[in-house]
């Protein structure tokens, strides 16, 4: 049993290393993986800065965001003691972990959707499928290869965001921002969404006949993330730590289900025959 587990881990690690060699051999992929998360982070910081600098708290009260902050404060009553301007700052800063979910989703749309399609076209998939690697090991290895990169970039952007928060003069608010929500989002939800994004991207890549079609199918990855951001900002639903834990558990179960579906849909023999 131990020998079988060792071989299983070795096969998955080999798939991960192979994916990293392919990904980091392309300068376009490297630039996309690095620059896109940084652009998203800078965009979020710029929006927060402009909103607080030129609109101000009194103007924001008249927008739809006021309802979101009101419901958010009801879930976190301790923050009601802060001045109005600082309430809005903490409210905006607390949305960033959900905004981070866009990073693995968008990286998956670029990398995962090309993964199997590109190997089909370059005929490097056939030798791989001829090895003893199992289908679920292959798909899990490919997903982990991208998810790990997306996760590291997400964590790096979170660090940049916190440093920028201090630079913007909000260092005193970090104790209100760096809370259970952030921890659960960063270390549970973001990894699970990263893995799910790449699993869905691989499903799209294995069933489509070209990269454009695969990306169109994988677009569904972004929609739930945008929905999470929208319901939180508008106050339709506030993700408290308990709710985030429930969402994370549900996301873990969805990951297992999607992996099983991906293995079932990935018919290795027919893929090789169809692309000869």
Secondary structure, DSSP 4 states (H G I P E B T S, - for coil): -HHHHHHHHHHHHHHHHHHHHHHHT-HHHHHHHHHHHHHHHHHHHHHHHHIIIIIHHHHHTTSTHHHHHHHHHHH-GGGGGS-HHHHHHHHHHHHHHHHTHHHHHHHHHHHHHHHHHHHHHHT-HHHHHTSS--HHHHHHHHHHHHHHHHHHHHHHHHHHHHHHHIIIIIGGGHHHHSSHHHHHIIIIIHHHHHHHHHHHHHHHHHH-SSHHHHHHHHTHHHHHHHHHHHHHHHTS----HHHHHHHHHHHHHHHHHHHHHHHHH--HHHHHHHT-
